[in-house]
Amino acid sequence: MSRPDQASREARFENLYRSTARDLLAFLTRRASDPEEATDILAEVYLVAWRRLDKVPTDAGARLWLFGVARKLLLKSNRQLRSHQDIVRGITAELSAGTSHPEPDDEFTDRVRASVRKLPKAQREALLLTAWEGLKPREIAKVTGSTANLVRVRLHHARKRLQRELSAASDQDSENAASDPFRSAHTMT
């Protein structure tokens, strides 16, 4: 674009801004959730106008075109706000539901937790993302920045290690029960 064309473009944009900014800001202020949102959307309107200046009508239709852009951006902002609020409500409900039920406090649960804590960090992360979040190895790979094959290997090692840990703890419990006749008689009743 040559220098005169650029200067002409800038002059047209400045005239457009001067003639419409006050009305657009008033329009947005009445409809936005707060003044900050109104000014953010106003800036976006003029960014769109600058990028698409060749599409903006040159007559009185320019004002209406800008109001149309402002309206669409306002609707988009409202959708994003509602979506954000829905996400926050969902997370809040999940967290409050998770805390309203006390977790079982039995020996097996404690052993599982202790065994999981003993896992190397990468194995523990892969295992928990699978068990708690329901992610598949390729999804975990994206989250952790590794490969799906490496995640599968980590999961395999984590499961084998947990199995050995829990099996050893179970064997220890069996030996203790056999050596303590009161405990074994008590567990049979």
Buried (B, 14 or more C-beta within 10 A) or exposed (E): EEEEEEEEBEEBBEEBBEEBBEEBBEBBBEBBEEEEBBBBBBEBBBEBBBEEBEEBEEEEEBBEBBBEBBBBBBEEBBEEEEEEEEEEEEEEEEEEEEEEEEEEEEEEEEBBEEBBEEBEEBBBBBBBBBEEEEBEBEBBBEEBEBEBEBBBBBBEBBBEBBEEBBEEBEEEBEEEBEEEEEEEEEEEE
